[in-house]
Amino acid sequence: MGKPPVDCATRTSTPQDCEYTVPPSFTITARAMKDATDAAGATFIDTRSWFCSGNTCPAFIRDTPLKRDAVHTTRQYAVLLAGVFKDAVTAAK
């Protein structure tokens, strides 16, 4: 999802130049994953709000880059998400 920061960051670009809109395929896939986890008696944790606000997904939150490429979270952002992730998993039990 989205362009890798290295592809959209230039000497004249701004962080907003690397923002992207959630594609319809993401919503379809997330719904299918939720349906599958529900059918298995498991809990689906929707992480979209961890990366996007509404339908817009920024490349940075303050000065922290979110992705190191089109899909993988940066180590810096993963560290910031650790507590959120722990809380979500604990609540899902």
ChimeraX attribute file (.defattr): number of C-alpha atoms within 10 A of each C-alpha:
attribute: neighborCount
match mode: 1-to-1
recipient: residues
	/A:1	15
	/A:2	18
	/A:3	18
	/A:4	16
	/A:5	20
	/A:6	11
	/A:7	10
	/A:8	16
	/A:9	16
	/A:10	11
	/A:11	5
	/A:12	6
	/A:13	10
	/A:14	11
	/A:15	17
	/A:16	13
	/A:17	15
	/A:18	19
	/A:19	18
	/A:20	16
	/A:21	14
	/A:22	17
	/A:23	12
	/A:24	8
	/A:25	10
	/A:26	12
	/A:27	12
	/A:28	11
	/A:29	11
	/A:30	16
	/A:31	14
	/A:32	12
	/A:33	16
	/A:34	17
	/A:35	15
	/A:36	14
	/A:37	14
	/A:38	12
	/A:39	10
	/A:40	9
	/A:41	9
	/A:42	13
	/A:43	17
	/A:44	17
	/A:45	15
	/A:46	12
	/A:47	12
	/A:48	15
	/A:49	11
	/A:50	13
	/A:51	17
	/A:52	16
	/A:53	12
	/A:54	10
	/A:55	11
	/A:56	14
	/A:57	22
	/A:58	20
	/A:59	26
	/A:60	17
	/A:61	12
	/A:62	8
	/A:63	8
	/A:64	13
	/A:65	17
	/A:66	23
	/A:67	23
	/A:68	17
	/A:69	15
	/A:70	14
	/A:71	12
	/A:72	12
	/A:73	16
	/A:74	14
	/A:75	14
	/A:76	13
	/A:77	18
	/A:78	15
	/A:79	12
	/A:80	11
	/A:81	14
	/A:82	11
	/A:83	11
	/A:84	14
	/A:85	16
	/A:86	11
	/A:87	11
	/A:88	15
	/A:89	13
	/A:90	9
	/A:91	10
	/A:92	11
	/A:93	7
